[in-house]
Amino acid sequence: MEPIYSLLRKCTSLSRIKQLQSHLIITGSFNYFPRSKLLDFCATSPAGDLSYATYIFRQLPSPAINEWNAIIRGLAITPQPTNAITWFVSMSRASCKPDALTCSFVLKACARALAVFEGREVQSQVLRYGFVFDVLLQTTLLDVYAKSGDLDSARKVFDEMSVRDVTCWNVLIYGLAQGSRPSDALEMPMVPDLVLWQTLLGASKTYGNVEMAEKALSS
C-alpha cells in the first residue's frame, strides 16, 4: 500500500479525504491503516473538515490515544479552543487515558482561550471608556488574535483599520501562514520579505500545500 503521507498529500479537498476513507473501508484496510493520521489530517488541514473528523471519530468503537489526540489537536486551533478542554475531560473519563501529547494540546488550548478572552476584554474596555483605536493599539490587538489562532477576529480588526502599515500586514500574514489558512496569506497585496516567505514555506510543508511551497521557493 502506498505510504500514508503520500496518500494524504493527494487529498486536496474533503471529497478526496472521503474517497480515501471509502477505499480503506471497502478494501478492509481501515482498521489497520493509521486512522489517527487520517483523523489528524482531516481535523487540522485546510483540505479537511473538523466536523467530519469528529463524525469519523464517533464511529470508532474504541478510539485509541492518537485518535483522541487528533481531534483535541484540531479543536485546540479553532476559534473556540475551550471545546478541546471539554473533549479532554471526556477522554479522562473514558477507558483511554491522556498522554503527554494530549496535555500539550490542551495546554495550548488553555493559552489560546485565555489570550482570546484577554484580547476581547481589552477591546471592550477601550470601547467602554471611549479611547481611540490608533494604529499601534489596533496592531497589538491584531497580534493577540493572530497568535492565539482566532483568525476571523484578527481579520476583522485588520479590515477595520483605516491605516495599515508594514507591521500590521506582517502580523496578519504571519498569523494566516502559521494558522489553518496558509493559502489566504498569498492574497495580501504586498511583497513579503524573506522571513515571511520562509514562514509560508514552513506552513506549506506542515499542511502539504505543494502549490504554495513552489511559489515560496520561486520567490
Order of alpha helices (4+ residues) and beta strands (2+ residues): alpha-alpha-alpha-alpha-alpha-alpha-alpha-alpha-alpha-alpha-alpha-alpha
